[in-house]
Amino acid sequence: MNTSLSRCDIFCSVVDNFGDIGICWRLARQLVAEHQLQLTLWVDDLQSFQRICPQVQPQLARQVIAGVDVRHWREQLPPLKAEDLPDLLIEALACTVPVDYLQLLSEHRPDAVWLNLEYLSAESWIEGCHGLASPQSQVSIAKYFFFPGFNSNTGGLLREQSLVAQLSQFSEDPQAQHQFWQQLGIADAMGFNQKISLFSYEQQAIAQLVSQLANADSSSLLLVPQGMLAEQLRQLYPQLQQQSVWQTGQLRLHILSFMPQPQYDYLLAACDINFVRGEDSIIRAQWAGKPFIWQIYRQEEQAHQVKLSAFLQQYLQQAPTELATLLQQLHQHWDLELPLLDLWPQLLQNQQKIASYNRQWRQYLTSQQDLASNLVRFAENKFIMPRNFS
């Protein structure tokens, strides 16, 4: 009897441009590199994919990148043979796998494991749902819910084996950081008092933050990756419509071109404060071990605020009271699009304390197994166990 996985398919529907494909691409590479799976990544938007992975050629229906078989997921799938079908199917982040694919999988690979990889959440209810089966009426295989999360009762977080050690070493190496900034074309970056990465959805309070940094006593380098907020800044400040760099008072603002994921990880480690948004970048900010402010993905009827509160409760459970209060206020103000005003000087005053606490939080997270390893172990256990869903 085969007791281990060899083939895996991931289906990814690109939503909000980069978040979903960012997660799927990291997972795909890790499953190949660290778990030696033959992996096919089905993606419905190769143009967006190319923005975070320059090797992608959007005109190709099939290509191999970093050992991953990348296939363009069109409405009509190409003909598939039985030997093309996986041991493990991952339906990522609320996408819908085509019915004809599922029927083919059910017919030829009834022992396959089908996982529904859910969105990241810190809410307590996911611990009871993680790993539960969801029998399907159209096919003979069952779908299991797999929830990423921040404790050992969940699927964990995406984390490559050597990532934290590499980022920690980089953070303590000024020469490596100087070389990094030179590669970005910002050779004098190390001379700024604060280096801030700002990856955000549109933000009503952005003009107040720009003004605050421009009129501060110390200098700031503000690095804004291409995206929604960069476009908003271009509308607010005409100087940025013709150029990607603008100096105003104590602030220099750079709009950055899209960068490969590993380079973004090092950007977070090179900066002193990181604003992050959505799911992928909040995970990477925690591995960087620097102060961060998370703008969670907005949902109707303010449902996202419940998710943010749940995260803050877990994240700050061991923090000193004053520090926890400050970090709660910073996150809540940014989420509600309120000016940071006097909270910003408090952040700068407590910057080292926050960084120290975040490294402690990171140590707690790294004491748990990573998402890819948990996922493989879970799937292998299901793969070798007899299953009856009737």
Buried (B, 14 or more C-beta within 10 A) or exposed (E): EEEEBEBBBBBBBBBBBBBBBBBBBBBBBBBBBBBEBBBBBBBBBBEBBBBBBEEBEEEEEEBEBEBBBBBBBEEEBEEBEEEBBBBBBBBBBEBEBBEEBBEBBBEBBEBBBBBBBBBBBBBEEBBEBBBEEEEBEEBBBBBBBBBBBBBEBBBBBBBBEEBBEBBBEBBEEEEBBBEBBEEBEBEEBBEBEBBBBBBBBBBEBBBBBBBBBBEBEEBBBBBBBBBBBBEBBBEEBEBBEEEBEBEBEBBBBBBBEBBEBEBBBBBBBBBBBBBBBBBBBBBBBBBBBBBBBBBBBBEEEEEBBBBBBBBBBBBBEEBEEEBBEBBBBBBBBBBEBBBBEEBBEBBBEBBEBBBEBBBEBBEBBBEBBBBBBBBBEBBBEBBBEEEEEE
